[in-house]
Amino acid sequence: MPASTLSSWARLVWEELNARQLDANGIFREAGLNPSKLGNAVARFPVANMIQLWNLAQRACGDDGFGVSTGQRWNATTFHALGFAWLASNSLGEALHRMARYGAFLNDGLEYSLISEQVRYRFRISRDEARLPQAQYKGAEASTDAGIVAILKMCRQLLGESFSPMEITCPHPPNGGAILLEQVARCPIHYDKDYIELVFDRQDIERKLTSGNDELTQAHEQILLKHMADLQQDKLSAKVQLAILEQLPSGNVKETDIASELGLSSRTMQRRLLEEGVNFQGLLQTARQKLADQYIRDEKLSISEIAYLLGFSEQANFTRAFKRWTGRSPTQYRQEELLAS
């Protein structure tokens, strides 16, 4: 299946073309894209056609800064539920981890990672060689610039307009829009690499944000998981993970029940998960750990209630698991989190 991207990314191109009084409809049609899909927030366009759209749009306006201008049009709705989950994150680091986890929702031809070093973090976006070969990605300079500017805008919505990363790496050589890009970035930019990378100071990454809201991020992540399961229809692990998250609040998650819900026998589900390099218990633990971190911040929930919501038969079992995940008891973790905020 060809790599695809969220159509709302194309909507920014449509808006910029219209603002410049250019024939947006004609340019979209020439790129093989149907503009009527722009009204569907979760519609997708093939990446190959999107690259053609960016090239045609930049050629029509004759401005190497087209990508920078288009990226500045980003807003939370551009990235659907991921955009809103980003804004409700407790820290920039949490937001970037979320982007790395769900980046395929935006563009499944790219790979996203957040790399921790001693005093800095590196957020990297690179091509998935199997889904998006270099030859197909050639000429994506405007799209790359727009992506960098959009990420900068996202970070500044969390940390303030004065924020800038330590440095940025850009995949293409300097072009006519480089000065404009550097003015927006307000930090050193290294050009002509194989990936996009933003380097952050650890203090900026780990700073607690008063705008964080675990209830909102959890709700939007549920939406993302449903769309990811649809997008990765060939991946059983995505469907199992979603089913686990939906059943966990019932307090009783059984492998046989999940398999039955997905129309499979337990043995078949086990075999197919192993083929994807995961297993049911691993997916269950990941889901529990993720939800535990959210629930523990909610003072209205007692430790025993959290244990039940996560499907543990006894609070002691939850406490042992939580210590294994974090090195601290649930009560100690909650007290430290409250003091930090």
ABEGO torsion letter per residue (X at the ends): XBBBBBAAAAAAAAAAAAAAGBBAAAAAAAAGBBAAAAABAABBBBAAAAAAAAAAAAAAAGBAAAAAAAAAABBAAAAEAAAAAAAABABAAAAAAAAAAAAAAABAABBBBBBBBAABBBBBBBBBAAABBAAAABGAAAAAAAAAAAAAAAAAAAAEAABBBABBBBABBBBAAAAAAAAAAGBBBBBGBABBBBBBBAAAAABBBAABBAAAAAAAAAAAAAAAAAABAABAAAAAAAAAAAAAAAGBBBAAAAAAAAGBBAAAAAAAAAAAGBBAAAAAAAAAAAAAAAAAABAABBAAAAAAAAGBABAAAAAAAAAAAAGBBAAAAAAAAAAAX
